[in-house]
Amino acid sequence: MNKLNELLQELGISKVRLAKYLGVSRQMVYNYLELDDINKWPKEKKILLYKLLDISNDNPNPFGHIKVTTDYLMSVENRLNQSMKSGGGVDTFVDLKNLTKESQTLVTNILNLLRERLSDDKKKEENYYAFLYLYHMLQSMDNVPEIKYIFGYMSKATGFTNPEEFKFNEDKQFIFEGILYSALTLYNNGGASRSKLTLSHRRFVQEIEKQKEEKLGRTQQLFTYRDQALKELGYAEMNNENAAEIIEKIAEIESRGSILSTNE
């Protein structure tokens, strides 16, 4: 594998470009290159690499015989560029043109990481639910600012970000990080147990159930308002033509209900 590393360096192929070509993260490329045998690579990634370097699959010494001439270097570069244009990149199914260069790189790296993790047969189900929950968090981030603080804390705790860096509300982020650090310290040092936290977790479940009931009640109330609006306006159903009028009537009915509640 030392020969492969030397060859990639001689060809000027960075780990980032190779990662994009292979459809994996840069860290995964480092992992691949640390293996002592190319046959330990995933089969499809090995085939892609051989195709890029114009190597026969049955070659017992795949990298030792290659001499980097100008013609060979250009042919590899052309294949690499062609792959990026014809379908190797995520921009073939995600429109990135209105994003900044940094945002495009971020989206590409995230999608490559998702694809890589979700293809892991050993942890496919576990990774699926982890990313499903992440998706739910991203959907809720505008209404729950603490989600951003959690992401920031984890980035700092894993060494990616300076712990003194605050990109959001500094005071709130500072306080939240201190609380989260204390909680995780208690968790990691064995100061917490299921038996000790049973009551707390029960309250957590009850709070979630209460929120669901309130949301369901609100939904049912809106259905009631909608039916009343249809009746008052003389419509049988709500459609594109009458939607604006019905929504306005729903707001009026809701307002009347609020006034009645206040007077009572």
The 8 nearest C-alpha neighbors of each residue, nearest first, counted from 0:
[[1, 3, 2, 35, 4, 36, 32, 37],
 [0, 2, 4, 3, 5, 32, 6, 35],
 [3, 1, 5, 0, 4, 6, 62, 63],
 [2, 4, 6, 0, 5, 1, 62, 7],
 [5, 3, 1, 7, 6, 2, 8, 0],
 [4, 6, 2, 8, 3, 7, 9, 1],
 [7, 5, 3, 9, 8, 4, 2, 10],
 [8, 6, 10, 4, 12, 9, 5, 11],
 [7, 9, 11, 5, 6, 10, 4, 12],
 [8, 10, 6, 7, 11, 5, 67, 12],
 [9, 11, 7, 8, 12, 6, 72, 67],
 [10, 12, 8, 9, 7, 13, 6, 72],
 [13, 11, 7, 10, 8, 16, 17, 14],
 [14, 12, 15, 16, 11, 17, 7, 8],
 [13, 15, 17, 16, 18, 25, 28, 12],
 [14, 16, 18, 13, 17, 25, 19, 24],
 [17, 15, 19, 13, 18, 14, 20, 12],
 [16, 18, 20, 14, 19, 15, 21, 13],
 [19, 17, 15, 23, 21, 25, 16, 20],
 [20, 18, 22, 16, 17, 21, 15, 23],
 [19, 21, 17, 18, 22, 87, 16, 83],
 [22, 20, 18, 19, 23, 17, 44, 47],
 [21, 23, 19, 20, 18, 111, 87, 24],
 [24, 22, 18, 111, 21, 115, 27, 112],
 [25, 23, 27, 26, 112, 18, 111, 108],
 [24, 26, 28, 18, 27, 15, 14, 29],
 [27, 25, 29, 24, 28, 30, 23, 18],
 [26, 28, 30, 24, 29, 25, 31, 23],
 [29, 27, 31, 25, 30, 26, 18, 32],
 [28, 30, 26, 32, 27, 31, 33, 25],
 [31, 29, 27, 33, 28, 32, 26, 34],
 [32, 30, 28, 33, 29, 34, 27, 40],
 [33, 31, 29, 34, 30, 28, 0, 4],
 [32, 34, 30, 31, 29, 35, 0, 28],
 [35, 33, 32, 31, 36, 30, 39, 37],
 [34, 36, 0, 33, 37, 32, 39, 1],
 [37, 35, 38, 39, 34, 0, 40, 33],
 [36, 38, 39, 40, 35, 0, 45, 34],
 [39, 37, 36, 40, 45, 42, 41, 35],
 [40, 38, 37, 36, 41, 34, 35, 42],
 [39, 41, 38, 37, 45, 42, 31, 44],
 [42, 40, 44, 43, 45, 39, 38, 46],
 [41, 43, 45, 44, 40, 46, 38, 39],
 [42, 44, 46, 45, 41, 47, 40, 48],
 [45, 43, 47, 41, 46, 42, 21, 48],
 [44, 46, 48, 42, 47, 43, 40, 49],
 [47, 45, 49, 43, 44, 48, 50, 42],
 [46, 48, 44, 50, 45, 49, 51, 43],
 [47, 49, 51, 45, 50, 46, 44, 52],
 [50, 48, 54, 46, 52, 51, 47, 53],
 [49, 51, 53, 47, 48, 52, 46, 54],
 [50, 52, 48, 49, 53, 75, 78, 47],
 [51, 53, 49, 50, 54, 75, 48, 74],
 [54, 52, 50, 51, 49, 55, 75, 48],
 [55, 53, 49, 52, 56, 61, 50, 58],
 [54, 56, 58, 57, 53, 49, 61, 50],
 [55, 57, 58, 54, 49, 46, 61, 59],
 [58, 56, 55, 59, 61, 54, 60, 49],
 [57, 59, 61, 55, 60, 56, 54, 62],
 [60, 58, 61, 57, 56, 62, 55, 63],
 [59, 61, 58, 63, 62, 64, 57, 65],
 [62, 60, 58, 59, 63, 54, 64, 55],
 [63, 61, 64, 65, 60, 3, 2, 6],
 [62, 64, 60, 65, 61, 2, 3, 66],
 [63, 65, 62, 66, 61, 60, 58, 67],
 [66, 64, 63, 62, 67, 61, 6, 54],
 [67, 65, 68, 64, 71, 63, 6, 62],
 [66, 68, 71, 72, 65, 69, 10, 9],
 [67, 69, 71, 70, 66, 72, 73, 65],
 [68, 70, 72, 71, 73, 67, 74, 66],
 [69, 71, 73, 68, 72, 74, 67, 75],
 [72, 70, 74, 68, 73, 69, 67, 75],
 [71, 73, 69, 75, 70, 74, 68, 10],
 [74, 72, 76, 70, 71, 75, 77, 69],
 [73, 75, 71, 77, 76, 72, 70, 78],
 [76, 74, 78, 72, 77, 73, 51, 52],
 [75, 77, 73, 79, 74, 78, 80, 72],
 [76, 78, 74, 80, 79, 75, 81, 73],
 [79, 77, 81, 75, 76, 80, 82, 51],
 [78, 80, 76, 82, 77, 81, 75, 83],
 [81, 79, 77, 83, 82, 78, 76, 84],
 [82, 80, 78, 84, 83, 79, 77, 85],
 [81, 83, 79, 85, 87, 80, 84, 78],
 [82, 84, 87, 80, 88, 81, 85, 86],
 [85, 83, 81, 82, 86, 80, 87, 88],
 [86, 84, 82, 83, 81, 87, 88, 91],
 [85, 87, 88, 84, 91, 83, 82, 89],
 [86, 88, 83, 82, 20, 85, 89, 84],
 [89, 87, 83, 90, 86, 91, 19, 84],
 [88, 90, 91, 92, 93, 107, 87, 110],
 [89, 91, 93, 92, 88, 94, 95, 107],
 [92, 90, 89, 86, 93, 88, 94, 87],
 [91, 93, 90, 89, 94, 88, 86, 95],
 [94, 92, 90, 91, 95, 89, 106, 96],
 [93, 95, 96, 90, 92, 91, 97, 98],
 [96, 94, 98, 97, 103, 93, 90, 106],
 [95, 97, 98, 94, 99, 103, 90, 100],
 [98, 96, 95, 99, 94, 103, 100, 102],
 [99, 97, 95, 96, 102, 103, 100, 101],
 [100, 98, 102, 101, 103, 97, 96, 95],
 [99, 101, 103, 102, 104, 98, 105, 96],
 [100, 102, 104, 99, 103, 105, 98, 106],
 [103, 101, 105, 99, 104, 100, 98, 106],
 [104, 102, 100, 106, 105, 101, 98, 95],
 [103, 105, 107, 101, 102, 106, 108, 100],
 [104, 106, 102, 108, 103, 107, 109, 101],
 [107, 105, 109, 103, 108, 104, 110, 102],
 [106, 108, 104, 110, 105, 109, 111, 103],
 [107, 109, 111, 105, 106, 110, 104, 112],
 [110, 108, 112, 106, 107, 111, 113, 105],
 [111, 109, 113, 107, 112, 108, 114, 106],
 [110, 112, 108, 23, 114, 113, 109, 24],
 [111, 113, 115, 109, 110, 24, 114, 116],
 [114, 112, 110, 116, 115, 111, 117, 109],
 [115, 113, 111, 117, 112, 116, 118, 110],
 [114, 116, 112, 118, 113, 117, 23, 111],
 [117, 115, 113, 119, 118, 114, 112, 126],
 [116, 118, 114, 123, 119, 115, 113, 126],
 [119, 117, 115, 116, 120, 114, 123, 113],
 [118, 120, 123, 116, 117, 121, 122, 115],
 [119, 121, 123, 122, 118, 117, 124, 116],
 [122, 120, 119, 123, 124, 125, 118, 126],
 [121, 123, 125, 120, 119, 124, 126, 117],
 [122, 124, 120, 126, 119, 117, 125, 121],
 [125, 123, 127, 126, 122, 128, 117, 120],
 [126, 124, 122, 127, 128, 123, 129, 130],
 [127, 125, 129, 123, 124, 128, 122, 117],
 [128, 126, 124, 130, 125, 129, 131, 123],
 [127, 129, 131, 130, 125, 126, 132, 124],
 [130, 128, 126, 132, 131, 127, 125, 133],
 [131, 129, 133, 132, 127, 128, 134, 126],
 [130, 132, 128, 134, 133, 129, 127, 135],
 [133, 131, 135, 134, 129, 130, 128, 136],
 [132, 134, 130, 136, 131, 135, 137, 129],
 [135, 133, 131, 137, 132, 136, 130, 138],
 [134, 136, 132, 138, 133, 137, 139, 131],
 [137, 135, 133, 139, 134, 138, 140, 132],
 [136, 138, 134, 140, 139, 135, 133, 146],
 [137, 139, 135, 136, 140, 134, 141, 133],
 [140, 138, 136, 137, 142, 141, 143, 135],
 [139, 141, 143, 137, 142, 138, 146, 144],
 [142, 140, 139, 143, 144, 138, 137, 146],
 [141, 143, 140, 139, 144, 138, 145, 146],
 [142, 144, 140, 145, 141, 146, 139, 147],
 [145, 143, 146, 147, 140, 142, 141, 148],
 [144, 146, 148, 147, 143, 149, 175, 140],
 [147, 145, 149, 144, 148, 140, 143, 150],
 [146, 148, 150, 145, 149, 144, 151, 140],
 [147, 149, 145, 151, 146, 150, 172, 152],
 [150, 148, 146, 152, 147, 151, 153, 145],
 [149, 151, 147, 153, 148, 152, 154, 146],
 [152, 150, 148, 154, 149, 153, 147, 155],
 [151, 153, 149, 155, 154, 150, 156, 148],
 [154, 152, 156, 150, 155, 151, 157, 149],
 [155, 153, 151, 159, 157, 152, 160, 156],
 [154, 156, 160, 152, 158, 162, 153, 157],
 [157, 155, 153, 158, 154, 152, 162, 159],
 [158, 156, 154, 155, 159, 153, 160, 152],
 [157, 159, 155, 156, 160, 154, 161, 162],
 [160, 158, 154, 155, 157, 161, 156, 153],
 [161, 159, 155, 154, 158, 162, 164, 157],
 [160, 162, 164, 163, 155, 159, 158, 154],
 [163, 161, 155, 164, 160, 156, 152, 165],
 [162, 164, 161, 165, 160, 155, 173, 169],
 [163, 165, 161, 162, 166, 160, 155, 169],
 [166, 164, 169, 167, 163, 172, 168, 173],
 [165, 167, 164, 168, 169, 151, 172, 148],
 [168, 166, 165, 169, 172, 148, 147, 171],
 [169, 167, 171, 170, 172, 166, 165, 173],
 [168, 170, 172, 165, 171, 167, 173, 166],
 [171, 169, 173, 172, 168, 174, 175, 167],
 [170, 172, 174, 173, 168, 169, 175, 167],
 [171, 173, 175, 169, 170, 174, 148, 168],
 [172, 174, 170, 176, 171, 175, 169, 177],
 [175, 173, 177, 171, 176, 172, 170, 178],
 [174, 176, 172, 178, 177, 173, 171, 179],
 [177, 175, 179, 173, 178, 174, 180, 172],
 [176, 178, 180, 174, 175, 179, 181, 173],
 [177, 179, 175, 181, 180, 176, 182, 174],
 [178, 180, 176, 182, 181, 177, 175, 183],
 [181, 179, 177, 183, 178, 182, 176, 184],
 [182, 180, 184, 178, 179, 183, 185, 177],
 [181, 183, 179, 185, 184, 180, 186, 178],
 [184, 182, 186, 180, 185, 181, 187, 179],
 [183, 185, 181, 187, 186, 182, 180, 188],
 [184, 186, 190, 182, 183, 188, 187, 191],
 [185, 187, 183, 184, 191, 189, 188, 190],
 [188, 186, 184, 189, 185, 183, 190, 191],
 [189, 187, 185, 190, 186, 184, 191, 183],
 [188, 190, 191, 187, 186, 185, 192, 184],
 [191, 189, 185, 188, 186, 192, 187, 184],
 [190, 192, 189, 186, 185, 195, 193, 196],
 [193, 191, 195, 194, 196, 190, 189, 186],
 [192, 194, 196, 195, 197, 191, 200, 198],
 [193, 195, 197, 192, 196, 198, 191, 199],
 [196, 194, 192, 193, 197, 191, 198, 199],
 [195, 197, 199, 193, 194, 198, 200, 192],
 [198, 196, 200, 194, 199, 195, 193, 201],
 [199, 197, 201, 200, 196, 202, 195, 194],
 [198, 200, 196, 202, 201, 197, 203, 195],
 [199, 201, 203, 197, 202, 198, 196, 204],
 [202, 200, 198, 204, 203, 199, 197, 205],
 [201, 203, 205, 199, 200, 204, 206, 198],
 [202, 204, 200, 206, 201, 205, 199, 207],
 [205, 203, 201, 207, 206, 202, 208, 200],
 [206, 204, 202, 208, 207, 203, 209, 201],
 [205, 207, 209, 203, 204, 208, 202, 210],
 [208, 206, 210, 204, 209, 205, 211, 203],
 [209, 207, 211, 205, 210, 206, 212, 204],
 [210, 208, 206, 212, 207, 211, 205, 213],
 [209, 211, 213, 207, 208, 212, 214, 206],
 [212, 210, 214, 208, 209, 213, 215, 207],
 [213, 211, 215, 209, 214, 210, 216, 208],
 [214, 212, 216, 210, 211, 215, 217, 209],
 [213, 215, 211, 217, 212, 216, 210, 218],
 [216, 214, 212, 218, 217, 213, 211, 219],
 [215, 217, 213, 219, 214, 218, 212, 220],
 [216, 218, 220, 214, 215, 219, 213, 221],
 [219, 217, 215, 221, 220, 216, 214, 222],
 [220, 218, 222, 216, 221, 217, 215, 223],
 [219, 221, 217, 223, 218, 222, 216, 224],
 [222, 220, 224, 218, 223, 219, 225, 217],
 [223, 221, 225, 219, 220, 224, 226, 218],
 [222, 224, 220, 226, 221, 225, 227, 219],
 [223, 225, 221, 227, 222, 226, 249, 228],
 [224, 226, 222, 228, 223, 227, 249, 221],
 [227, 225, 229, 223, 228, 224, 222, 230],
 [226, 228, 230, 224, 225, 229, 231, 223],
 [227, 229, 225, 231, 230, 226, 248, 249],
 [230, 228, 234, 226, 232, 227, 231, 233],
 [229, 231, 227, 233, 228, 232, 226, 234],
 [232, 230, 228, 233, 229, 227, 234, 248],
 [233, 231, 229, 230, 234, 228, 245, 248],
 [232, 234, 230, 231, 229, 235, 228, 236],
 [235, 233, 229, 236, 232, 230, 237, 231],
 [234, 236, 229, 233, 237, 230, 232, 226],
 [237, 235, 234, 238, 229, 226, 241, 233],
 [236, 238, 242, 241, 239, 235, 245, 234],
 [239, 237, 240, 242, 241, 236, 243, 245],
 [240, 238, 242, 241, 237, 243, 244, 236],
 [239, 241, 238, 242, 243, 237, 244, 245],
 [240, 242, 244, 238, 243, 239, 245, 237],
 [243, 241, 245, 239, 244, 238, 237, 240],
 [244, 242, 246, 245, 241, 247, 240, 239],
 [245, 243, 247, 241, 242, 246, 248, 240],
 [244, 246, 248, 242, 247, 243, 249, 228],
 [247, 245, 249, 243, 248, 244, 242, 250],
 [246, 248, 244, 250, 245, 249, 243, 251],
 [247, 249, 245, 251, 246, 250, 228, 252],
 [250, 248, 246, 252, 251, 247, 224, 228],
 [251, 249, 253, 247, 248, 252, 254, 246],
 [250, 252, 248, 254, 249, 253, 255, 247],
 [253, 251, 255, 249, 254, 250, 248, 256],
 [252, 254, 256, 250, 255, 251, 249, 257],
 [255, 253, 251, 257, 256, 252, 250, 258],
 [256, 254, 252, 258, 253, 257, 251, 259],
 [255, 257, 253, 259, 254, 258, 260, 252],
 [256, 258, 254, 260, 255, 259, 261, 253],
 [259, 257, 261, 255, 260, 256, 262, 254],
 [258, 260, 256, 262, 261, 257, 263, 255],
 [261, 259, 257, 263, 258, 262, 256, 255],
 [260, 262, 258, 259, 263, 257, 256, 255],
 [263, 261, 259, 260, 258, 257, 256, 255],
 [262, 260, 261, 259, 258, 257, 256, 255]]
